[in-house]
Amino acid sequence: MKSTELNTVMKGLIFPSKFVKSGRLAYYTIEHESGALILVGFYLDGTIDKNSFFLQYFVQCLYDPFVTYNFSLGDRIGHYWSKEDVDSINVELQKFVKFDRLNSFEDFIKYLKNNPYYGHSKNPYFAYTHFILHNYTKSARYIKKILALKKSKWHPEWFEKQIKDAELINDCITKKDYDRGIEYLLEWQKETITALKITF
């Protein structure tokens, strides 16, 4: 389905007032006093069938560098939808409660613990969110798991960027240079936001 059609479908969907619509994305952000942001959203994702789409919900730490929307911490609502299904989708959205108590970084840690992650690992989300919350011992624990990927039997080269980033934050913890760590995270966040082409 064309983006213009998906944008039209999105206009007909009803979300709680805290959500902002932008194209085929409906979202709100959770902001920490440091400036770090978590994106909470719904996205209309195209399929190989030109007449259908998926409705995806997801939560994404913008300070964990990523060049696209990351649906790993999320799932689809229903299966294939068509533009004639707007009323049915709105019924499903009225029943959707996963985001009801997701309003702070502390809430996010709980959400992260209690929901499946379909990508490689939750460790960067845990590591960097705990760092932002000044839980440096917990952050270091998850960073250690990321750094262990150096010895992975399964293509450690796939994780070079993730390992390099974790090393930078680990160095900040070791040196107690926490402000520099936040600077790194906000730099990565800026890169992610630029790649996603979202204006906050």
Secondary structure as GFF3:
##gff-version 3
##sequence-region A 1 200
A	DSSP	alpha_helix	3	11	.	.	.	ID=ss1
A	DSSP	beta_strand	20	22	.	.	.	ID=ss2
A	DSSP	beta_strand	25	31	.	.	.	ID=ss3
A	DSSP	beta_strand	37	46	.	.	.	ID=ss4
A	DSSP	beta_strand	53	61	.	.	.	ID=ss5
A	DSSP	beta_strand	74	81	.	.	.	ID=ss6
A	DSSP	three_ten_helix	83	85	.	.	.	ID=ss7
A	DSSP	alpha_helix	86	95	.	.	.	ID=ss8
A	DSSP	alpha_helix	105	114	.	.	.	ID=ss9
A	DSSP	alpha_helix	123	132	.	.	.	ID=ss10
A	DSSP	alpha_helix	136	147	.	.	.	ID=ss11
A	DSSP	three_ten_helix	148	151	.	.	.	ID=ss12
A	DSSP	three_ten_helix	156	159	.	.	.	ID=ss13
A	DSSP	alpha_helix	160	175	.	.	.	ID=ss14
A	DSSP	alpha_helix	178	196	.	.	.	ID=ss15
###
